[in-house]
Amino acid sequence: MLKYATAFLLLTAAAASAQQMSMNDRLALRDNCKQDIQKLCPGIKPGDGQLMACIQEKKAQLSKECAATLDDLRAKAAKN
């Protein structure tokens, strides 16, 4: 569980800095992307940008919910 919590925080680096994300944003990211990470990037440990690279590489395969959540977070980050 801890490695997936860390993975979600790593995903936020591309969407917005973890310090700028609200708890609701973090929960949405966790809830909407957990299965995508487990399915599309199994065995990839957080760190060194490998998980983010995997998600970017498989962007077209993300669920609608996860993709929308990442897009929303990127839009919020762009406003700041």
PyMOL CGO cylinders between C-alpha atoms (Angstrom):
from pymol import cmd
from pymol.cgo import CYLINDER

trace = [
    CYLINDER, 0.00, 0.00, 0.00, 2.77, 2.42, 0.89, 0.3, 1, 1, 1, 1, 1, 1,
    CYLINDER, 2.77, 2.42, 0.89, 4.47, 1.99, -2.47, 0.3, 1, 1, 1, 1, 1, 1,
    CYLINDER, 4.47, 1.99, -2.47, 1.22, 2.92, -4.23, 0.3, 1, 1, 1, 1, 1, 1,
    CYLINDER, 1.22, 2.92, -4.23, 0.73, 5.94, -2.00, 0.3, 1, 1, 1, 1, 1, 1,
    CYLINDER, 0.73, 5.94, -2.00, 4.23, 7.01, -2.98, 0.3, 1, 1, 1, 1, 1, 1,
    CYLINDER, 4.23, 7.01, -2.98, 3.45, 6.29, -6.61, 0.3, 1, 1, 1, 1, 1, 1,
    CYLINDER, 3.45, 6.29, -6.61, 0.48, 8.61, -6.53, 0.3, 1, 1, 1, 1, 1, 1,
    CYLINDER, 0.48, 8.61, -6.53, 2.60, 11.36, -5.10, 0.3, 1, 1, 1, 1, 1, 1,
    CYLINDER, 2.60, 11.36, -5.10, 5.09, 10.84, -7.90, 0.3, 1, 1, 1, 1, 1, 1,
    CYLINDER, 5.09, 10.84, -7.90, 2.32, 11.15, -10.44, 0.3, 1, 1, 1, 1, 1, 1,
    CYLINDER, 2.32, 11.15, -10.44, 1.45, 14.49, -9.00, 0.3, 1, 1, 1, 1, 1, 1,
    CYLINDER, 1.45, 14.49, -9.00, 4.85, 15.85, -9.90, 0.3, 1, 1, 1, 1, 1, 1,
    CYLINDER, 4.85, 15.85, -9.90, 3.77, 15.97, -13.53, 0.3, 1, 1, 1, 1, 1, 1,
    CYLINDER, 3.77, 15.97, -13.53, 0.35, 17.31, -12.69, 0.3, 1, 1, 1, 1, 1, 1,
    CYLINDER, 0.35, 17.31, -12.69, 1.16, 19.71, -9.85, 0.3, 1, 1, 1, 1, 1, 1,
    CYLINDER, 1.16, 19.71, -9.85, 3.57, 19.89, -6.99, 0.3, 1, 1, 1, 1, 1, 1,
    CYLINDER, 3.57, 19.89, -6.99, 2.47, 17.83, -4.01, 0.3, 1, 1, 1, 1, 1, 1,
    CYLINDER, 2.47, 17.83, -4.01, 2.58, 20.94, -1.84, 0.3, 1, 1, 1, 1, 1, 1,
    CYLINDER, 2.58, 20.94, -1.84, -0.01, 22.67, -4.02, 0.3, 1, 1, 1, 1, 1, 1,
    CYLINDER, -0.01, 22.67, -4.02, -2.41, 19.77, -4.18, 0.3, 1, 1, 1, 1, 1, 1,
    CYLINDER, -2.41, 19.77, -4.18, -5.38, 19.71, -1.88, 0.3, 1, 1, 1, 1, 1, 1,
    CYLINDER, -5.38, 19.71, -1.88, -6.27, 16.61, 0.04, 0.3, 1, 1, 1, 1, 1, 1,
    CYLINDER, -6.27, 16.61, 0.04, -9.29, 16.21, -2.24, 0.3, 1, 1, 1, 1, 1, 1,
    CYLINDER, -9.29, 16.21, -2.24, -7.00, 16.25, -5.29, 0.3, 1, 1, 1, 1, 1, 1,
    CYLINDER, -7.00, 16.25, -5.29, -4.72, 13.64, -3.75, 0.3, 1, 1, 1, 1, 1, 1,
    CYLINDER, -4.72, 13.64, -3.75, -7.67, 11.42, -2.90, 0.3, 1, 1, 1, 1, 1, 1,
    CYLINDER, -7.67, 11.42, -2.90, -9.11, 11.79, -6.40, 0.3, 1, 1, 1, 1, 1, 1,
    CYLINDER, -9.11, 11.79, -6.40, -5.77, 10.85, -7.90, 0.3, 1, 1, 1, 1, 1, 1,
    CYLINDER, -5.77, 10.85, -7.90, -5.49, 7.82, -5.65, 0.3, 1, 1, 1, 1, 1, 1,
    CYLINDER, -5.49, 7.82, -5.65, -9.05, 6.69, -6.26, 0.3, 1, 1, 1, 1, 1, 1,
    CYLINDER, -9.05, 6.69, -6.26, -9.05, 7.25, -10.01, 0.3, 1, 1, 1, 1, 1, 1,
    CYLINDER, -9.05, 7.25, -10.01, -5.56, 6.05, -10.97, 0.3, 1, 1, 1, 1, 1, 1,
    CYLINDER, -5.56, 6.05, -10.97, -4.71, 3.22, -8.58, 0.3, 1, 1, 1, 1, 1, 1,
    CYLINDER, -4.71, 3.22, -8.58, -6.00, 0.45, -10.84, 0.3, 1, 1, 1, 1, 1, 1,
    CYLINDER, -6.00, 0.45, -10.84, -4.33, 1.98, -13.91, 0.3, 1, 1, 1, 1, 1, 1,
    CYLINDER, -4.33, 1.98, -13.91, -0.95, 1.99, -12.18, 0.3, 1, 1, 1, 1, 1, 1,
    CYLINDER, -0.95, 1.99, -12.18, -1.36, -1.57, -10.97, 0.3, 1, 1, 1, 1, 1, 1,
    CYLINDER, -1.36, -1.57, -10.97, -2.47, -2.77, -14.41, 0.3, 1, 1, 1, 1, 1, 1,
    CYLINDER, -2.47, -2.77, -14.41, -0.27, -0.76, -16.75, 0.3, 1, 1, 1, 1, 1, 1,
    CYLINDER, -0.27, -0.76, -16.75, 2.92, -0.42, -14.73, 0.3, 1, 1, 1, 1, 1, 1,
    CYLINDER, 2.92, -0.42, -14.73, 3.17, -3.48, -12.50, 0.3, 1, 1, 1, 1, 1, 1,
    CYLINDER, 3.17, -3.48, -12.50, 6.38, -3.93, -10.62, 0.3, 1, 1, 1, 1, 1, 1,
    CYLINDER, 6.38, -3.93, -10.62, 7.67, -0.43, -11.28, 0.3, 1, 1, 1, 1, 1, 1,
    CYLINDER, 7.67, -0.43, -11.28, 8.81, 1.10, -8.06, 0.3, 1, 1, 1, 1, 1, 1,
    CYLINDER, 8.81, 1.10, -8.06, 8.51, 4.82, -7.39, 0.3, 1, 1, 1, 1, 1, 1,
    CYLINDER, 8.51, 4.82, -7.39, 11.65, 6.85, -7.87, 0.3, 1, 1, 1, 1, 1, 1,
    CYLINDER, 11.65, 6.85, -7.87, 13.89, 7.96, -10.67, 0.3, 1, 1, 1, 1, 1, 1,
    CYLINDER, 13.89, 7.96, -10.67, 10.85, 8.97, -12.74, 0.3, 1, 1, 1, 1, 1, 1,
    CYLINDER, 10.85, 8.97, -12.74, 10.26, 5.44, -14.00, 0.3, 1, 1, 1, 1, 1, 1,
    CYLINDER, 10.26, 5.44, -14.00, 6.64, 5.30, -12.88, 0.3, 1, 1, 1, 1, 1, 1,
    CYLINDER, 6.64, 5.30, -12.88, 5.85, 8.67, -14.43, 0.3, 1, 1, 1, 1, 1, 1,
    CYLINDER, 5.85, 8.67, -14.43, 7.57, 7.59, -17.65, 0.3, 1, 1, 1, 1, 1, 1,
    CYLINDER, 7.57, 7.59, -17.65, 5.45, 4.44, -17.70, 0.3, 1, 1, 1, 1, 1, 1,
    CYLINDER, 5.45, 4.44, -17.70, 2.21, 6.40, -17.21, 0.3, 1, 1, 1, 1, 1, 1,
    CYLINDER, 2.21, 6.40, -17.21, 3.20, 8.86, -19.95, 0.3, 1, 1, 1, 1, 1, 1,
    CYLINDER, 3.20, 8.86, -19.95, 4.11, 6.00, -22.29, 0.3, 1, 1, 1, 1, 1, 1,
    CYLINDER, 4.11, 6.00, -22.29, 0.76, 4.33, -21.69, 0.3, 1, 1, 1, 1, 1, 1,
    CYLINDER, 0.76, 4.33, -21.69, -1.28, 7.52, -21.60, 0.3, 1, 1, 1, 1, 1, 1,
    CYLINDER, -1.28, 7.52, -21.60, -3.62, 6.29, -24.35, 0.3, 1, 1, 1, 1, 1, 1,
    CYLINDER, -3.62, 6.29, -24.35, -4.47, 3.24, -22.23, 0.3, 1, 1, 1, 1, 1, 1,
    CYLINDER, -4.47, 3.24, -22.23, -5.41, 5.14, -19.07, 0.3, 1, 1, 1, 1, 1, 1,
    CYLINDER, -5.41, 5.14, -19.07, -8.98, 4.89, -17.89, 0.3, 1, 1, 1, 1, 1, 1,
    CYLINDER, -8.98, 4.89, -17.89, -11.14, 7.91, -18.63, 0.3, 1, 1, 1, 1, 1, 1,
    CYLINDER, -11.14, 7.91, -18.63, -11.30, 8.67, -14.92, 0.3, 1, 1, 1, 1, 1, 1,
    CYLINDER, -11.30, 8.67, -14.92, -7.55, 8.63, -14.42, 0.3, 1, 1, 1, 1, 1, 1,
    CYLINDER, -7.55, 8.63, -14.42, -6.83, 10.63, -17.57, 0.3, 1, 1, 1, 1, 1, 1,
    CYLINDER, -6.83, 10.63, -17.57, -9.44, 13.22, -16.60, 0.3, 1, 1, 1, 1, 1, 1,
    CYLINDER, -9.44, 13.22, -16.60, -8.03, 13.47, -13.10, 0.3, 1, 1, 1, 1, 1, 1,
    CYLINDER, -8.03, 13.47, -13.10, -4.50, 14.03, -14.42, 0.3, 1, 1, 1, 1, 1, 1,
    CYLINDER, -4.50, 14.03, -14.42, -5.78, 16.62, -16.90, 0.3, 1, 1, 1, 1, 1, 1,
    CYLINDER, -5.78, 16.62, -16.90, -7.64, 18.45, -14.12, 0.3, 1, 1, 1, 1, 1, 1,
    CYLINDER, -7.64, 18.45, -14.12, -4.54, 18.51, -11.93, 0.3, 1, 1, 1, 1, 1, 1,
    CYLINDER, -4.54, 18.51, -11.93, -2.39, 19.79, -14.80, 0.3, 1, 1, 1, 1, 1, 1,
    CYLINDER, -2.39, 19.79, -14.80, -4.94, 22.55, -15.48, 0.3, 1, 1, 1, 1, 1, 1,
    CYLINDER, -4.94, 22.55, -15.48, -4.92, 23.56, -11.81, 0.3, 1, 1, 1, 1, 1, 1,
    CYLINDER, -4.92, 23.56, -11.81, -1.11, 23.62, -11.82, 0.3, 1, 1, 1, 1, 1, 1,
    CYLINDER, -1.11, 23.62, -11.82, -1.07, 25.79, -14.94, 0.3, 1, 1, 1, 1, 1, 1,
    CYLINDER, -1.07, 25.79, -14.94, -3.28, 28.37, -13.22, 0.3, 1, 1, 1, 1, 1, 1,
    CYLINDER, -3.28, 28.37, -13.22, -0.83, 28.70, -10.32, 0.3, 1, 1, 1, 1, 1, 1,
]
cmd.load_cgo(trace, "trace")
